[in-house]
């Protein structure tokens, strides 16, 4: 019969329960590998960073680094609207109060008293700013002088004979003698050829500043033996230095004083015969800043 020859087809589902969950372990393994990689990266960073870098990282993630504001803006106004009718007007006013200067302790003392106190404070500030500005100018001038000497092959070997010092009186530039290399001929006011070039270089730098200049000559050592520490010789050498500084560009109206000190102010008092006591001293005088006159109300 036809029913005896019927063909039966049986379908079998592959995978079953295991196929449905077969990929879950891959996700878990990937998470584990990622976590281990992050862990080892963290350990490597800990071992390679300096204590300062670790402190900076800790500060970056510290809670206090988060802005303590409820607004959506981190600016000065903190997202508040300027105006008395605004819902945040009180907050805006508090910001303005912090940035405004405090009011005088007593306004009933009058404008004249307040003006005088403000004038005294401004004078002190002007004096402090003027001193700081001059110190900066002196530092730049000293550096420029040493650089100019070192860059000139004719006088580069004299660089250690140029001494600059910032003093309360101003910038003092001293050109000192050395054994075998004096600034002037022995017992004479005739400068050595390299001294002329050295003073011209110094004069070019000094001319860039507005300060007045005081020049002093000092004798000692062989000069003292030959001339008895002549005041005239030291004054004559200072005057020769003035001429050579003007050759370098220093204006004659900038000269405040030319003096001869003889051996009265040795550079090395413990060794009166030291060659360094023979020197030229050029002082860029510290000038008081001009103070504008105050007008009373």
C-alpha positions in Angstrom: 0.0 0.0 0.0 1.0 3.6 -0.4 1.2 4.1 3.4 3.9 1.4 3.6 6.2 3.3 1.2 5.9 6.7 3.0 9.2 8.5 3.7 9.6 10.0 7.1 12.1 13.0 7.5 13.3 13.8 11.0 14.9 17.2 11.7 17.4 17.4 14.5 18.2 20.8 16.1 22.0 21.2 16.6 23.5 23.1 19.4 20.6 22.8 21.8 21.1 24.4 25.2 24.8 24.8 24.8 24.6 26.7 21.5 22.4 29.3 23.0 25.0 30.2 25.7 28.1 29.4 23.8 29.3 33.0 23.3 28.9 34.3 26.9 32.3 33.1 28.0 34.0 35.2 25.3 32.4 38.4 26.6 33.5 37.5 30.2 37.0 36.6 29.0 37.3 39.9 27.1 36.2 41.8 30.2 38.8 40.0 32.3 41.6 40.7 29.8 40.7 44.3 29.6 40.6 44.6 33.4 44.0 42.9 33.6 45.5 45.2 31.0 44.2 48.2 32.8 45.6 46.8 36.1 49.1 46.3 34.7 49.0 49.7 33.0 48.2 51.3 36.3 51.0 49.4 38.0 53.4 50.5 35.3 52.4 54.2 35.7 52.8 54.0 39.5 56.4 52.7 39.0 57.4 55.2 36.4 55.9 58.5 37.7 57.6 60.8 40.1 56.2 61.8 43.5 55.3 65.2 42.1 53.4 63.6 39.2 51.6 61.3 41.5 50.5 64.2 43.7 49.3 66.0 40.6 47.2 63.0 39.5 45.8 62.7 43.0 44.9 66.4 43.1 43.2 66.0 39.7 40.9 63.3 40.9 40.4 64.8 44.4 36.8 65.8 45.3 37.8 69.4 46.0 38.8 69.9 42.4 35.2 69.7 41.4 33.6 73.1 41.0 31.4 73.9 44.0 28.6 75.6 42.1 25.1 74.5 41.2 25.0 76.5 38.0 25.9 75.2 34.6 28.7 77.7 34.2 32.1 77.9 35.9 32.7 81.5 35.1 32.8 84.6 37.4 29.0 85.0 37.4 28.3 81.3 37.8 25.5 81.3 35.3 23.5 84.0 37.2 21.9 86.9 35.5 22.9 90.4 36.4 19.9 92.5 37.6 17.8 93.2 40.6 14.7 91.5 39.2 16.5 88.2 38.5 15.8 85.2 40.6 19.6 85.0 41.3 20.1 88.7 41.9 21.4 88.0 45.4 24.1 85.7 44.1 25.2 88.2 41.5 25.5 91.0 44.1 27.7 88.8 46.3 30.1 88.3 43.5 30.4 92.0 42.8 31.0 92.7 46.5 34.0 90.3 46.6 35.6 92.0 43.6 35.1 95.5 44.7 37.6 97.2 47.0 36.6 97.6 50.7 35.2 100.9 51.7 37.2 103.3 53.9 36.8 102.5 57.7 35.4 106.0 58.3 34.0 108.2 55.6 33.1 110.9 58.0 36.8 112.0 58.3 36.5 114.0 55.1 38.0 113.8 51.6 41.1 115.7 52.5 42.3 113.1 55.0 41.6 110.3 52.7 43.4 112.0 49.8 46.5 112.5 51.9 46.5 108.8 53.0 46.0 107.6 49.4 48.8 109.9 48.3 51.2 108.5 50.8 50.4 105.0 49.8 50.8 105.8 46.1 54.1 107.5 46.8 55.4 104.4 48.6 54.2 102.2 45.7 55.8 104.4 43.1 59.1 104.3 45.0 59.0 100.5 45.3 58.1 100.1 41.7 60.8 102.6 40.7 63.5 100.7 42.7 62.4 97.4 41.2 62.5 98.9 37.7 66.0 100.3 38.2 67.2 97.0 39.6 66.0 95.3 36.5 67.7 97.9 34.3 70.9 97.5 36.2 70.9 93.7 35.9 70.4 93.9 32.2 73.1 96.5 31.8 75.6 94.4 33.9 74.8 91.4 31.7 75.2 93.4 28.5 78.6 94.8 29.6 80.0 91.3 30.4 78.6 90.0 27.1 80.0 92.9 25.1 83.5 92.3 26.6 83.4 88.6 26.0 82.3 89.1 22.4 85.1 91.5 21.6 88.3 89.4 20.8 90.5 92.5 21.6 89.3 92.7 25.2 87.8 89.3 25.9 90.8 88.4 28.2 89.8 91.4 30.4 86.4 90.0 31.3 87.6 88.9 34.8 88.9 92.4 35.4 85.4 93.9 35.0 83.4 93.8 38.3 79.8 94.8 38.4 77.8 95.2 41.6 74.3 96.5 42.3 74.6 98.7 45.4 72.2 101.0 47.3 73.9 103.9 45.4 73.4 102.3 42.0 75.2 100.0 39.6 79.0 100.1 40.3 81.3 99.0 37.4 84.9 98.6 38.4 87.8 98.1 36.0 90.6 96.7 38.1 94.3 96.2 37.4 95.9 92.8 37.3 99.6 91.9 37.6 101.0 92.3 34.1 97.8 93.9 32.7 97.2 97.4 34.2 94.6 99.8 32.9 97.1 102.7 32.8 100.8 103.0 32.3 102.7 103.0 35.6 102.6 106.4 37.3 100.9 107.9 34.3 97.4 108.9 33.2 97.9 107.4 29.8 95.4 104.5 29.3 96.5 101.2 27.7 95.2 100.5 24.2 92.9 97.8 25.5 91.6 100.1 28.2 90.4 102.5 25.6 88.4 99.8 23.8 87.1 98.5 27.2 85.8 102.0 28.2 84.3 102.5 24.8 82.4 99.3 25.1 81.2 100.2 28.7 80.2 103.6 27.5 78.0 102.2 24.8 76.0 100.2 27.3 75.9 103.0 30.0 74.6 105.4 27.3 71.4 103.3 27.0 70.2 104.2 30.5 69.1 107.7 31.7 71.0 107.6 35.0 73.7 110.0 35.9 77.3 108.8 36.1 79.9 109.3 38.8 83.5 108.3 37.9 86.3 107.8 40.4 90.0 106.9 40.0 91.9 104.9 42.5 95.7 104.5 42.8 97.7 102.2 44.9 100.5 99.6 44.7 103.2 100.7 42.3 101.5 104.1 41.8 101.6 104.8 45.5 105.4 104.0 45.6 106.0 106.1 42.5 103.8 109.1 43.2 103.0 108.9 46.9 99.3 107.9 46.2 98.8 111.1 44.2 95.4 112.5 44.3 96.1 114.4 41.1 97.0 111.2 39.3 93.8 109.4 40.3 91.7 112.4 39.4 93.5 112.6 36.0 92.8 109.0 35.3 89.1 109.4 36.2 89.0 112.4 33.8 90.6 110.3 31.0 87.9 107.6 31.7 85.2 110.3 31.3 86.6 111.2 27.8 86.7 107.6 26.7 83.2 106.9 28.0 81.9 109.8 26.0 83.7 108.3 23.0 81.5 105.3 23.5 78.3 107.4 23.3 77.8 108.7 26.9 76.5 112.3 26.8 78.4 115.0 28.7 75.1 116.0 30.4 75.1 112.6 32.1 78.3 113.2 34.0 77.6 114.0 37.6 81.0 113.7 39.2 84.7 113.0 38.4 86.8 112.4 41.4 90.2 111.1 42.5 90.3 108.9 45.5 94.1 108.1 45.5 94.6 105.2 47.9 91.9 106.1 50.4 89.4 103.4 49.4 91.4 100.2 48.6 89.4 97.4 47.1 91.5 94.9 49.2 92.2 96.7 52.5 94.0 93.7 53.9 96.5 93.9 51.0 97.3 97.6 50.3 99.9 96.7 47.6 97.5 94.5 45.6 97.2 95.5 42.0 93.4 95.3 42.2 93.4 98.4 44.3 94.4 100.4 41.2 91.1 100.7 39.4 88.4 102.9 37.8 85.0 103.0 39.5 82.0 104.0 37.3 78.8 104.4 39.2 75.4 104.5 37.5 73.6 106.4 40.1 70.3 105.3 41.5 67.7 108.0 40.7 64.6 108.6 42.8 61.5 108.2 40.6 59.7 111.5 40.0 56.7 112.0 42.3 53.8 114.0 40.8 52.6 116.8 43.1 49.4 116.2 45.0 46.5 118.6 44.8 44.4 119.1 47.8 40.6 119.1 47.6 
